[in-house]
Amino acid sequence: MYEAIGVARLVPELFPQMNISPQSEEVPVRDAEVEEALAGLPKGLDELARVERLRKQLGTSRGRRAAELHELRRRARRRFPSGELRYLTRKGLEQATPERVAAARASDFLARATSGCVLDATCGLGADSLGLAAAGDRLVSADRDPWLAQHALANLRAAGHPGNVIVADALHPPLTADWLLVDPDRRADGRRSMSPAEWSPTLAQCIARAATCRGAAIKLPPAFDPARHPALFADAPLHTFEWCSLDGTLVEAVLWLGELAEGRPSAAARILTGAGSDERVGGAREPIDPHDTAQAHEVQWIADPDPALLRAGQLERVARAAGLRPLARELAYLGGDAAPPAPGLAYFRVLGSAPLDRKQVRALLAAHDVGPLTVKKRGHQDSAETLATRFARKQGRRGTLIVARLADSHRAYLVEPKARDRKG
């Protein structure tokens, strides 16, 4: 079953089986009086005064809703700097893909999906649909939750897009889609689950649905490990995996299938920044030997990799291309005598190093007039904050300490970041 809540300009040749008439009425989430009240809020009001003012203007219920919308828009600014995602719910905002990530993925998607129906089967607030909106009338956005679907319609139309939005189940849409985007709900029972069998739809159901389309993209949690679920992909159509980060934070994984997977490496990392850079590294793993302990003590540069490189198994590939090697086996820090440009590597120049002994580390800090510390660490059980408290001095400038587990012991490296530590 489905319900059409807003089809602006339906294209009959794409959707012959859908008996839907265009509808022009505004959905409830778009409230002109609420928008006017929010636009008229004086700057500098604290939360209590803001809520009280909105309640007086709009009444208790609408005032409370307006105050919540104001707060959600404030929270959304960092992830959605364009402001196009204006109509929000708390849960919907938590689950919405950051604008930069949605736009990058949509660009890939539409570069191949140049004709035929594109279905965003779990559209939520419409963040991904906004990215796919260049498909125009070929895009249909769907969600089984009518309230979320109304928000998606409001966001699409407010941004100037047609807004073909329906209320429908992702597994049983009332149309034949050529291209599919689906983001299974990983909190179906209220708690986040990493088990694909507990998602809604399940990952197996999503893959089966994707097999009926020319190509599909299934959004997965960033920590997803395909090696733990081999049976799911044994009979899947052509597929590849891509892990994506934004400004150094791992954001999502994508399972590309069918024609959308053609020509892609089996595993890849995509590294995005809010400033606009977009880098990819992909291919089979390339094992590389680590430094021996003596070499690890003497490295002049340490590189800290982007998490997408690690999840996608691309660290060794980047290290080899940059002439770097791991400081130790199964340790993600890379070391070398230079800091060549490389995707996803943040470089730190080594000022000096010492065994991870309080007296020796403090002597190293004193020699460089370093007092307070920011600690980065891999392979040590204590938190970075605990280590910073243990080794910091009271006097001196702030410095950065990298703590690494080497083959025989832990070592501390006093470092300073390279001025421009990421390519692009």
URURFEN-V654937 format. One record per helix or strand. SS is the DSSP state (H for helix, E for strand). FROM is the first residue (numbers start at 1). LEN is the number of residues. Records with the same first field share a line. If there is no record, write none. Layout:
SS = FROM-LEN / FROM-LEN
This chain:
E = 2-5 / 118-3 / 139-5 / 165-4 / 179-5 / 185-1 / 200-1 / 215-6 / 239-8 / 249-10 / 267-6 / 278-5 / 301-5 / 325-2 / 334-3 / 345-11 / 370-9 / 397-9 / 410-8
H = 32-8 / 47-12 / 60-17 / 90-6 / 99-14 / 127-12 / 146-13 / 196-3 / 203-8 / 226-8 / 293-5 / 307-5 / 315-8 / 358-10 / 384-8
